[in-house]
């Protein structure tokens, strides 16, 4: 699995998670223009809701919002065996 989420750019070429050939975020200004609360909502209820936690963590670190990881990545609690 890749470190970052790779969207299907054929169906949505303006996806905010799009990266160039070097792995740099193409729409970085989209994320940097958001408040912390907006980023949390986008990642939990919006465009990033379907992305696995490890890829959310990598994305948040990449945009300099690592402090939001605990708010965005809900820990899965497994029932006792």
PDB file as gemmi writes it, atoms N, CA and C in Angstrom:
CRYST1    1.000    1.000    1.000  90.00  90.00  90.00 P 1                      
ATOM      1  N   UNK A   1       0.840  -1.169   0.000  1.00  0.00           N  
ATOM      2  CA  UNK A   1       0.000   0.000   0.000  1.00  0.00           C  
ATOM      3  C   UNK A   1       0.891   1.239   0.000  1.00  0.00           C  
ATOM      4  N   UNK A   2       0.477   2.257  -0.751  1.00  0.00           N  
ATOM      5  CA  UNK A   2       1.263   3.484  -0.800  1.00  0.00           C  
ATOM      6  C   UNK A   2       1.073   4.296   0.476  1.00  0.00           C  
ATOM      7  N   UNK A   3       2.014   5.184   0.720  1.00  0.00           N  
ATOM      8  CA  UNK A   3       1.963   6.010   1.918  1.00  0.00           C  
ATOM      9  C   UNK A   3       0.782   6.976   1.875  1.00  0.00           C  
ATOM     10  N   UNK A   4       0.528   7.548   0.707  1.00  0.00           N  
ATOM     11  CA  UNK A   4      -0.548   8.516   0.545  1.00  0.00           C  
ATOM     12  C   UNK A   4      -1.713   7.914  -0.230  1.00  0.00           C  
ATOM     13  N   UNK A   5      -2.880   8.464  -0.004  1.00  0.00           N  
ATOM     14  CA  UNK A   5      -4.071   8.057  -0.746  1.00  0.00           C  
ATOM     15  C   UNK A   5      -3.910   8.479  -2.201  1.00  0.00           C  
ATOM     16  N   UNK A   6      -4.248   7.596  -3.119  1.00  0.00           N  
ATOM     17  CA  UNK A   6      -4.169   7.884  -4.556  1.00  0.00           C  
ATOM     18  C   UNK A   6      -5.571   7.882  -5.144  1.00  0.00           C  
ATOM     19  N   UNK A   7      -6.144   9.059  -5.391  1.00  0.00           N  
ATOM     20  CA  UNK A   7      -7.500   9.124  -5.934  1.00  0.00           C  
ATOM     21  C   UNK A   7      -7.537   8.752  -7.406  1.00  0.00           C  
ATOM     22  N   UNK A   8      -8.730   8.416  -7.877  1.00  0.00           N  
ATOM     23  CA  UNK A   8      -8.957   8.139  -9.297  1.00  0.00           C  
ATOM     24  C   UNK A   8      -9.167   9.479  -9.986  1.00  0.00           C  
ATOM     25  N   UNK A   9      -8.134   9.984 -10.633  1.00  0.00           N  
ATOM     26  CA  UNK A   9      -8.221  11.292 -11.272  1.00  0.00           C  
ATOM     27  C   UNK A   9      -9.013  11.272 -12.570  1.00  0.00           C  
ATOM     28  N   UNK A  10      -9.347  10.082 -13.056  1.00  0.00           N  
ATOM     29  CA  UNK A  10     -10.196   9.972 -14.244  1.00  0.00           C  
ATOM     30  C   UNK A  10     -11.621  10.389 -13.949  1.00  0.00           C  
ATOM     31  N   UNK A  11     -12.087  10.086 -12.761  1.00  0.00           N  
ATOM     32  CA  UNK A  11     -13.451  10.463 -12.389  1.00  0.00           C  
ATOM     33  C   UNK A  11     -13.517  11.849 -11.755  1.00  0.00           C  
ATOM     34  N   UNK A  12     -12.437  12.286 -11.101  1.00  0.00           N  
ATOM     35  CA  UNK A  12     -12.414  13.591 -10.470  1.00  0.00           C  
ATOM     36  C   UNK A  12     -11.004  14.183 -10.572  1.00  0.00           C  
ATOM     37  N   UNK A  13     -10.719  14.886 -11.680  1.00  0.00           N  
ATOM     38  CA  UNK A  13      -9.365  15.431 -11.854  1.00  0.00           C  
ATOM     39  C   UNK A  13      -9.017  16.536 -10.855  1.00  0.00           C  
ATOM     40  N   UNK A  14      -9.989  17.092 -10.181  1.00  0.00           N  
ATOM     41  CA  UNK A  14      -9.756  18.164  -9.204  1.00  0.00           C  
ATOM     42  C   UNK A  14      -9.748  17.648  -7.773  1.00  0.00           C  
ATOM     43  N   UNK A  15      -9.543  16.362  -7.588  1.00  0.00           N  
ATOM     44  CA  UNK A  15      -9.536  15.774  -6.254  1.00  0.00           C  
ATOM     45  C   UNK A  15      -8.480  16.464  -5.385  1.00  0.00           C  
ATOM     46  N   UNK A  16      -8.844  16.880  -4.160  1.00  0.00           N  
ATOM     47  CA  UNK A  16      -7.880  17.583  -3.308  1.00  0.00           C  
ATOM     48  C   UNK A  16      -6.732  16.712  -2.803  1.00  0.00           C  
ATOM     49  N   UNK A  17      -6.799  15.402  -3.026  1.00  0.00           N  
ATOM     50  CA  UNK A  17      -5.729  14.497  -2.612  1.00  0.00           C  
ATOM     51  C   UNK A  17      -4.757  14.182  -3.750  1.00  0.00           C  
ATOM     52  N   UNK A  18      -4.952  14.798  -4.926  1.00  0.00           N  
ATOM     53  CA  UNK A  18      -4.115  14.521  -6.098  1.00  0.00           C  
ATOM     54  C   UNK A  18      -2.653  14.888  -5.835  1.00  0.00           C  
ATOM     55  N   UNK A  19      -1.753  14.040  -6.321  1.00  0.00           N  
ATOM     56  CA  UNK A  19      -0.311  14.260  -6.186  1.00  0.00           C  
ATOM     57  C   UNK A  19       0.339  14.154  -7.558  1.00  0.00           C  
ATOM     58  N   UNK A  20       1.443  14.867  -7.719  1.00  0.00           N  
ATOM     59  CA  UNK A  20       2.162  14.822  -8.991  1.00  0.00           C  
ATOM     60  C   UNK A  20       3.081  13.601  -9.028  1.00  0.00           C  
ATOM     61  N   UNK A  21       3.872  13.501 -10.081  1.00  0.00           N  
ATOM     62  CA  UNK A  21       4.750  12.340 -10.265  1.00  0.00           C  
ATOM     63  C   UNK A  21       5.803  12.222  -9.165  1.00  0.00           C  
ATOM     64  N   UNK A  22       6.143  13.341  -8.534  1.00  0.00           N  
ATOM     65  CA  UNK A  22       7.131  13.332  -7.449  1.00  0.00           C  
ATOM     66  C   UNK A  22       6.495  13.094  -6.086  1.00  0.00           C  
ATOM     67  N   UNK A  23       5.177  12.932  -6.051  1.00  0.00           N  
ATOM     68  CA  UNK A  23       4.485  12.688  -4.794  1.00  0.00           C  
ATOM     69  C   UNK A  23       4.092  13.957  -4.045  1.00  0.00           C  
ATOM     70  N   UNK A  24       4.258  15.123  -4.675  1.00  0.00           N  
ATOM     71  CA  UNK A  24       3.889  16.378  -4.034  1.00  0.00           C  
ATOM     72  C   UNK A  24       2.394  16.640  -4.221  1.00  0.00           C  
ATOM     73  N   UNK A  25       1.774  17.142  -3.184  1.00  0.00           N  
ATOM     74  CA  UNK A  25       0.354  17.455  -3.204  1.00  0.00           C  
ATOM     75  C   UNK A  25       0.096  18.592  -4.192  1.00  0.00           C  
ATOM     76  N   UNK A  26      -0.761  18.349  -5.180  1.00  0.00           N  
ATOM     77  CA  UNK A  26      -1.028  19.324  -6.225  1.00  0.00           C  
ATOM     78  C   UNK A  26      -1.870  20.485  -5.702  1.00  0.00           C  
ATOM     79  N   UNK A  27      -2.882  20.195  -4.915  1.00  0.00           N  
ATOM     80  CA  UNK A  27      -3.794  21.233  -4.432  1.00  0.00           C  
ATOM     81  C   UNK A  27      -3.507  21.576  -2.959  1.00  0.00           C  
ATOM     82  N   UNK A  28      -2.261  21.794  -2.648  1.00  0.00           N  
ATOM     83  CA  UNK A  28      -1.843  22.108  -1.281  1.00  0.00           C  
ATOM     84  C   UNK A  28      -2.562  23.348  -0.751  1.00  0.00           C  
ATOM     85  N   UNK A  29      -2.794  24.337  -1.587  1.00  0.00           N  
ATOM     86  CA  UNK A  29      -3.457  25.568  -1.141  1.00  0.00           C  
ATOM     87  C   UNK A  29      -4.889  25.299  -0.669  1.00  0.00           C  
ATOM     88  N   UNK A  30      -5.508  24.267  -1.229  1.00  0.00           N  
ATOM     89  CA  UNK A  30      -6.860  23.880  -0.786  1.00  0.00           C  
ATOM     90  C   UNK A  30      -6.838  23.552   0.702  1.00  0.00           C  
ATOM     91  N   UNK A  31      -5.846  22.778   1.110  1.00  0.00           N  
ATOM     92  CA  UNK A  31      -5.735  22.341   2.508  1.00  0.00           C  
ATOM     93  C   UNK A  31      -5.195  23.435   3.415  1.00  0.00           C  
ATOM     94  N   UNK A  32      -4.229  24.194   2.949  1.00  0.00           N  
ATOM     95  CA  UNK A  32      -3.614  25.225   3.781  1.00  0.00           C  
ATOM     96  C   UNK A  32      -4.548  26.404   4.026  1.00  0.00           C  
ATOM     97  N   UNK A  33      -5.538  26.585   3.159  1.00  0.00           N  
ATOM     98  CA  UNK A  33      -6.511  27.657   3.324  1.00  0.00           C  
ATOM     99  C   UNK A  33      -7.621  27.337   4.311  1.00  0.00           C  
ATOM    100  N   UNK A  34      -7.651  26.114   4.800  1.00  0.00           N  
ATOM    101  CA  UNK A  34      -8.702  25.686   5.737  1.00  0.00           C  
ATOM    102  C   UNK A  34      -8.277  25.902   7.182  1.00  0.00           C  
ATOM    103  N   UNK A  35      -9.268  26.156   8.023  1.00  0.00           N  
ATOM    104  CA  UNK A  35      -9.002  26.195   9.464  1.00  0.00           C  
ATOM    105  C   UNK A  35      -8.838  24.758   9.951  1.00  0.00           C  
ATOM    106  N   UNK A  36      -8.307  24.588  11.150  1.00  0.00           N  
ATOM    107  CA  UNK A  36      -8.146  23.244  11.705  1.00  0.00           C  
ATOM    108  C   UNK A  36      -9.489  22.524  11.789  1.00  0.00           C  
ATOM    109  N   UNK A  37     -10.518  23.232  12.225  1.00  0.00           N  
ATOM    110  CA  UNK A  37     -11.846  22.622  12.353  1.00  0.00           C  
ATOM    111  C   UNK A  37     -12.366  22.157  10.996  1.00  0.00           C  
ATOM    112  N   UNK A  38     -12.120  22.927   9.948  1.00  0.00           N  
ATOM    113  CA  UNK A  38     -12.560  22.539   8.603  1.00  0.00           C  
ATOM    114  C   UNK A  38     -11.809  21.308   8.107  1.00  0.00           C  
ATOM    115  N   UNK A  39     -10.520  21.230   8.420  1.00  0.00           N  
ATOM    116  CA  UNK A  39      -9.734  20.056   8.019  1.00  0.00           C  
ATOM    117  C   UNK A  39     -10.277  18.814   8.726  1.00  0.00           C  
ATOM    118  N   UNK A  40     -10.572  18.926  10.007  1.00  0.00           N  
ATOM    119  CA  UNK A  40     -11.121  17.793  10.752  1.00  0.00           C  
ATOM    120  C   UNK A  40     -12.444  17.351  10.126  1.00  0.00           C  
ATOM    121  N   UNK A  41     -13.317  18.280   9.821  1.00  0.00           N  
ATOM    122  CA  UNK A  41     -14.603  17.932   9.205  1.00  0.00           C  
ATOM    123  C   UNK A  41     -14.418  17.312   7.826  1.00  0.00           C  
ATOM    124  N   UNK A  42     -13.505  17.864   7.024  1.00  0.00           N  
ATOM    125  CA  UNK A  42     -13.255  17.318   5.685  1.00  0.00           C  
ATOM    126  C   UNK A  42     -12.730  15.891   5.750  1.00  0.00           C  
ATOM    127  N   UNK A  43     -11.892  15.622   6.739  1.00  0.00           N  
ATOM    128  CA  UNK A  43     -11.291  14.295   6.845  1.00  0.00           C  
ATOM    129  C   UNK A  43     -12.188  13.276   7.542  1.00  0.00           C  
ATOM    130  N   UNK A  44     -13.149  13.729   8.328  1.00  0.00           N  
ATOM    131  CA  UNK A  44     -14.008  12.791   9.056  1.00  0.00           C  
ATOM    132  C   UNK A  44     -15.392  12.639   8.429  1.00  0.00           C  
ATOM    133  N   UNK A  45     -15.907  13.704   7.812  1.00  0.00           N  
ATOM    134  CA  UNK A  45     -17.265  13.652   7.272  1.00  0.00           C  
ATOM    135  C   UNK A  45     -17.344  14.041   5.804  1.00  0.00           C  
ATOM    136  N   UNK A  46     -16.243  14.519   5.253  1.00  0.00           N  
ATOM    137  CA  UNK A  46     -16.249  14.998   3.875  1.00  0.00           C  
ATOM    138  C   UNK A  46     -15.401  14.160   2.947  1.00  0.00           C  
ATOM    139  N   UNK A  47     -14.549  14.836   2.180  1.00  0.00           N  
ATOM    140  CA  UNK A  47     -13.776  14.187   1.121  1.00  0.00           C  
ATOM    141  C   UNK A  47     -12.829  13.094   1.610  1.00  0.00           C  
ATOM    142  N   UNK A  48     -12.421  13.140   2.863  1.00  0.00           N  
ATOM    143  CA  UNK A  48     -11.476  12.150   3.372  1.00  0.00           C  
ATOM    144  C   UNK A  48     -12.084  11.077   4.247  1.00  0.00           C  
ATOM    145  N   UNK A  49     -13.395  11.063   4.379  1.00  0.00           N  
ATOM    146  CA  UNK A  49     -14.053  10.127   5.290  1.00  0.00           C  
ATOM    147  C   UNK A  49     -13.781   8.656   4.945  1.00  0.00           C  
ATOM    148  N   UNK A  50     -13.605   8.350   3.677  1.00  0.00           N  
ATOM    149  CA  UNK A  50     -13.435   6.950   3.235  1.00  0.00           C  
ATOM    150  C   UNK A  50     -11.982   6.469   3.235  1.00  0.00           C  
ATOM    151  N   UNK A  51     -11.062   7.336   3.574  1.00  0.00           N  
ATOM    152  CA  UNK A  51      -9.640   7.013   3.515  1.00  0.00           C  
ATOM    153  C   UNK A  51      -9.202   6.306   4.799  1.00  0.00           C  
ATOM    154  N   UNK A  52      -8.368   5.269   4.689  1.00  0.00           N  
ATOM    155  CA  UNK A  52      -7.868   4.570   5.887  1.00  0.00           C  
ATOM    156  C   UNK A  52      -7.045   5.494   6.789  1.00  0.00           C  
ATOM    157  N   UNK A  53      -7.035   5.202   8.073  1.00  0.00           N  
ATOM    158  CA  UNK A  53      -6.349   6.039   9.058  1.00  0.00           C  
ATOM    159  C   UNK A  53      -4.872   6.258   8.768  1.00  0.00           C  
ATOM    160  N   UNK A  54      -4.162   5.226   8.296  1.00  0.00           N  
ATOM    161  CA  UNK A  54      -2.729   5.405   8.040  1.00  0.00           C  
ATOM    162  C   UNK A  54      -2.482   6.423   6.932  1.00  0.00           C  
ATOM    163  N   UNK A  55      -3.355   6.463   5.933  1.00  0.00           N  
ATOM    164  CA  UNK A  55      -3.215   7.436   4.857  1.00  0.00           C  
ATOM    165  C   UNK A  55      -3.662   8.825   5.312  1.00  0.00           C  
ATOM    166  N   UNK A  56      -4.652   8.888   6.211  1.00  0.00           N  
ATOM    167  CA  UNK A  56      -5.048  10.181   6.782  1.00  0.00           C  
ATOM    168  C   UNK A  56      -3.892  10.769   7.581  1.00  0.00           C  
ATOM    169  N   UNK A  57      -3.237   9.931   8.390  1.00  0.00           N  
ATOM    170  CA  UNK A  57      -2.092  10.384   9.181  1.00  0.00           C  
ATOM    171  C   UNK A  57      -0.995  10.956   8.292  1.00  0.00           C  
ATOM    172  N   UNK A  58      -0.656  10.226   7.230  1.00  0.00           N  
ATOM    173  CA  UNK A  58       0.394  10.669   6.310  1.00  0.00           C  
ATOM    174  C   UNK A  58       0.014  11.997   5.660  1.00  0.00           C  
ATOM    175  N   UNK A  59      -1.237  12.143   5.272  1.00  0.00           N  
ATOM    176  CA  UNK A  59      -1.688  13.378   4.632  1.00  0.00           C  
ATOM    177  C   UNK A  59      -1.631  14.551   5.613  1.00  0.00           C  
ATOM    178  N   UNK A  60      -2.100  14.336   6.834  1.00  0.00           N  
ATOM    179  CA  UNK A  60      -2.082  15.404   7.836  1.00  0.00           C  
ATOM    180  C   UNK A  60      -0.656  15.840   8.161  1.00  0.00           C  
ATOM    181  N   UNK A  61       0.255  14.894   8.256  1.00  0.00           N  
ATOM    182  CA  UNK A  61       1.662  15.233   8.489  1.00  0.00           C  
ATOM    183  C   UNK A  61       2.215  16.039   7.315  1.00  0.00           C  
ATOM    184  N   UNK A  62       1.850  15.649   6.099  1.00  0.00           N  
ATOM    185  CA  UNK A  62       2.346  16.307   4.906  1.00  0.00           C  
ATOM    186  C   UNK A  62       1.881  17.762   4.822  1.00  0.00           C  
ATOM    187  N   UNK A  63       0.675  18.062   5.264  1.00  0.00           N  
ATOM    188  CA  UNK A  63       0.173  19.440   5.192  1.00  0.00           C  
ATOM    189  C   UNK A  63       0.468  20.228   6.472  1.00  0.00           C  
ATOM    190  N   UNK A  64       1.254  19.639   7.359  1.00  0.00           N  
ATOM    191  CA  UNK A  64       1.658  20.338   8.569  1.00  0.00           C  
ATOM    192  C   UNK A  64       0.582  20.420   9.635  1.00  0.00           C  
ATOM    193  N   UNK A  65      -0.337  19.466   9.613  1.00  0.00           N  
ATOM    194  CA  UNK A  65      -1.423  19.448  10.594  1.00  0.00           C  
ATOM    195  C   UNK A  65      -1.402  18.170  11.423  1.00  0.00           C  
ATOM    196  N   UNK A  66      -0.220  17.708  11.758  1.00  0.00           N  
ATOM    197  CA  UNK A  66      -0.061  16.491  12.542  1.00  0.00           C  
ATOM    198  C   UNK A  66      -0.744  16.572  13.897  1.00  0.00           C  
ATOM    199  N   UNK A  67      -0.937  17.774  14.390  1.00  0.00           N  
ATOM    200  CA  UNK A  67      -1.604  17.943  15.686  1.00  0.00           C  
ATOM    201  C   UNK A  67      -3.079  17.537  15.644  1.00  0.00           C  
ATOM    202  N   UNK A  68      -3.625  17.361  14.446  1.00  0.00           N  
ATOM    203  CA  UNK A  68      -5.038  16.999  14.304  1.00  0.00           C  
ATOM    204  C   UNK A  68      -5.264  15.494  14.188  1.00  0.00           C  
ATOM    205  N   UNK A  69      -4.195  14.719  14.202  1.00  0.00           N  
ATOM    206  CA  UNK A  69      -4.322  13.277  13.992  1.00  0.00           C  
ATOM    207  C   UNK A  69      -5.273  12.637  14.997  1.00  0.00           C  
ATOM    208  N   UNK A  70      -5.170  12.993  16.269  1.00  0.00           N  
ATOM    209  CA  UNK A  70      -6.050  12.397  17.275  1.00  0.00           C  
ATOM    210  C   UNK A  70      -7.513  12.766  17.058  1.00  0.00           C  
ATOM    211  N   UNK A  71      -7.774  13.942  16.472  1.00  0.00           N  
ATOM    212  CA  UNK A  71      -9.147  14.366  16.203  1.00  0.00           C  
ATOM    213  C   UNK A  71      -9.715  13.694  14.958  1.00  0.00           C  
ATOM    214  N   UNK A  72      -8.846  13.363  14.020  1.00  0.00           N  
ATOM    215  CA  UNK A  72      -9.287  12.808  12.736  1.00  0.00           C  
ATOM    216  C   UNK A  72      -9.304  11.277  12.739  1.00  0.00           C  
ATOM    217  N   UNK A  73      -8.280  10.667  13.260  1.00  0.00           N  
ATOM    218  CA  UNK A  73      -8.132   9.210  13.203  1.00  0.00           C  
ATOM    219  C   UNK A  73      -8.711   8.582  14.462  1.00  0.00           C  
ATOM    220  N   UNK A  74      -9.919   8.105  14.327  1.00  0.00           N  
ATOM    221  CA  UNK A  74     -10.590   7.457  15.448  1.00  0.00           C  
ATOM    222  C   UNK A  74      -9.987   6.078  15.636  1.00  0.00           C  
ATOM    223  N   UNK A  75      -9.624   5.784  16.863  1.00  0.00           N  
ATOM    224  CA  UNK A  75      -9.046   4.470  17.144  1.00  0.00           C  
ATOM    225  C   UNK A  75     -10.146   3.422  17.156  1.00  0.00           C  
ATOM    226  N   UNK A  76      -9.867   2.326  16.492  1.00  0.00           N  
ATOM    227  CA  UNK A  76     -10.815   1.232  16.461  1.00  0.00           C  
ATOM    228  C   UNK A  76     -10.636   0.375  17.715  1.00  0.00           C  
ATOM    229  N   UNK A  77     -11.731   0.141  18.408  1.00  0.00           N  
ATOM    230  CA  UNK A  77     -11.692  -0.668  19.620  1.00  0.00           C  
ATOM    231  C   UNK A  77     -12.190  -2.064  19.263  1.00  0.00           C  
ATOM    232  N   UNK A  78     -11.339  -3.042  19.492  1.00  0.00           N  
ATOM    233  CA  UNK A  78     -11.713  -4.418  19.194  1.00  0.00           C  
ATOM    234  C   UNK A  78     -12.291  -5.067  20.437  1.00  0.00           C  
ATOM    235  N   UNK A  79     -13.347  -5.845  20.261  1.00  0.00           N  
ATOM    236  CA  UNK A  79     -13.931  -6.520  21.423  1.00  0.00           C  
ATOM    237  C   UNK A  79     -12.968  -7.585  21.958  1.00  0.00           C  
ATOM    238  N   UNK A  80     -13.032  -7.881  23.259  1.00  0.00           N  
ATOM    239  CA  UNK A  80     -12.154  -8.917  23.811  1.00  0.00           C  
ATOM    240  C   UNK A  80     -12.501 -10.288  23.234  1.00  0.00           C  
ATOM    241  N   UNK A  81     -11.482 -11.108  23.149  1.00  0.00           N  
ATOM    242  CA  UNK A  81     -11.686 -12.455  22.587  1.00  0.00           C  
ATOM    243  C   UNK A  81     -12.256 -13.386  23.619  1.00  0.00           C  
TER     244      UNK A  81                                                      
END                                                                             
